[in-house]
């Protein structure tokens, strides 16, 4: 479904992504792991068009989408969440998601129809899915951190993506919140038939949840494979786990 | 479409104000009728600006240009051509919107302050044309004694004409504010990058907002000619643009109706404090400082906040 081929990106002299490869099959839950600064977020930004690649290709559904602007990539069926809560702080929780649904339904440009009568069902069903329905009328900026992260995912779901990319969905969360979030992701993948690509640094989470894991180190793809294969790879243990016992 | 947006409860206050304004002219002195008409016209410019500044998050620093372009277009058509007046009424806002499209198309490529700086420079070019092109625009003298047809010739009839046109415009602006377009515009204000990531063509959306806003600024320009019967280059000068920007801040730029209040306060200050001292801006300055410290959401924003927290308390009391 998604194929990233030998992609490169440098900022001035710093090579953030230096030859990364990634394959995502339809229906899979794929994780990208790697230490801080490995280039995970940069890789995601390259896929969804926030950054332009210096070299390499991104193929989505047999179509070259490298260097398209973000809004066009989104229209092709890739939704994403961000590492820092990237929401619309002055709008209500409901409106946050609704705006995304408008965009998916091609209604963003509608001038002469009240917004409060459109896309209600879809928006409510998404809010219910992520457990924010009771906070729908709150101002998004006033939500607790965990709820903002859930809203972040809800906004991405508004686009009805085929492929959902989550950039560290559990960043800054307590262990309980992390478990809950991972459960949420798994549930979403099932109920909405989503293909999910996410990055994470909590090893336990990744090996339990993902069907395929890609390991990045210093901008480079070391290996992509099933959890067991990755766990047993000596190269991974050396680079990433620092030779320590695999978890 | 209107029935869906306006419910009875939300219509009570505006309708009451409208009716009061309808019956005022025979009661109050003519001078006050004139001042009210000026407030309506200025309120419309401020409202059009607020659509891009308050709801769109674009630093449209030089919005007065489009107001001026609307006014000048009508003035030139009435004095230099023999076209019927309604052609001028229709053409002027369209010309203003076209200039808005032209300038906006360059500006939306930049963001935040850079947008504002480019907007000021390009707008100042238009001002320079009006100021320098003596043979057409009358240069710094402007154009005076513009003939008006008899149905809007007297100060009372022009008052009613302006009141009705402004009321219609405000209703349309409100419908847009409440539409998916308006909702998306506010989302872009809050977070343009996120909007890109959910499939919104941010630049195009902003440009459409600018065109709509400049169209309404053009209508306000037309109404200015109706009330004053003259035009002058100060209409397009950046100082006036700054004044309407302040009106938005003063009234509350995240609210819908705030700029109307802002315009009323500014015009009243200029008129009534201006009688005693030409340094009325000194008082404006003090008010602005107080505003920043005590009412950062603007006057109307503050009132709404008080009102909504009060009604929330009532609900809580009721539930207990």
Interface residues (C-beta under 8 A of the other chain):
Chain A: X48 X50 X69 X70 X71 X74 X75 X79 X80 X82 X86 X87 X88 X89 X90 X91 X95 X96 X98 X99 X100 X102 X103 X104 X107 X108 X109 X110 X111 X112 X113 X114 X115 X116 X117 X118 X155 X156 X158 X159
Chain B: X1 X4 X5 X175 X176 X178 X179 X180 X181 X182 X183 X184 X186 X187 X189 X190 X191 X193 X194 X195 X196 X197 X198 X199 X200 X201 X202 X205 X208 X254
